[in-house]
Amino acid sequence: MDRDELRKNLDEGEPWGTGPFLALSWLAFVVLAVFLGLVFYLSSPRLFEISHILGYGVGGAFALTVLVLGGGLLLITLTSITGWDLLYPHGRIQITMRVLPPIVYLIGTSVFRLNKDKLRESFIAVSNALFYAQARKGRFSAKRLLILLPHCIQWHECPWKITWSIENCRKCGKCPLASLVDLHGHDGVYVYVATGGTVARRVVWESRPTMILAVACPRDLAEGIVDVYPIPAAGILLKRPNGPCFDTQLDLDKVYDFLRQFRPDVYEKMVASEEKFARQTGREPFNVPGK
Ligand code: SF4
């Protein structure tokens, strides 16, 4: 497959929103509830024959499972749709969000023949909706903010090694890193470029962030958000105009918007730095939200 074909395959319209993931989650829940009901219906005569306590115990356990999962899913759905944080005091991004993705991917790909990456996009949309709903209520702290970037965002001919040390970037402007390098080390903001999941996990472990902004493709982002739980993480999808893992791009406006909401102090410094850089290089400054 040549690069144009790859790009066409990746470029399948706008990223999916929360709808498909939530719909399939409810479908999975209904299937599970019916299955448990059926198992209890078929086994209850025997269970009650052995002991009434056993019969009521198993029935109660099944009912409780359905109630907890259904309640969690209802809160997730309402929070995603309304943007109001209805998860408290149920937890941060609940355990339901760890359990659901594999089930949803399985049903979506095997029963409905849906594209797994599009389902991942939908999961990321739900996860982001929950993140922003809770963050707006001040439930998270951005005191130690980690911005995690993929290696493929670096211009493919760049001679500088920037994994682990983004400071090595010479800000030539050939890739989006030029606009992010100055963020690193700014009052608790850390920017790292990771070459894969193992390195990303190590970066997270070593920097001990209170909040993460991750940029990656749907697969890495969906897995990463689940991996770093319970650290609150927001995700931005990479743009892949040149095919996968090659000179990928990032919507910098989204990074600025994130900073404006959670680290306005750093945002102001970044805007000044971006405008200075644009003057030096003669290019237009990026469209900074709020300016
Ligand atoms: S902006 Fe930095 S990382 Fe990107 S190509 Fe230029 S020197 Fe390399």
Residues whose N, C-alpha, C, O or C-beta is under 5 A from the ligand:
A	BS01	SF4	Q154 W155 C158 C169 R170 K171 C172 G173 K174 C175 L177 A178
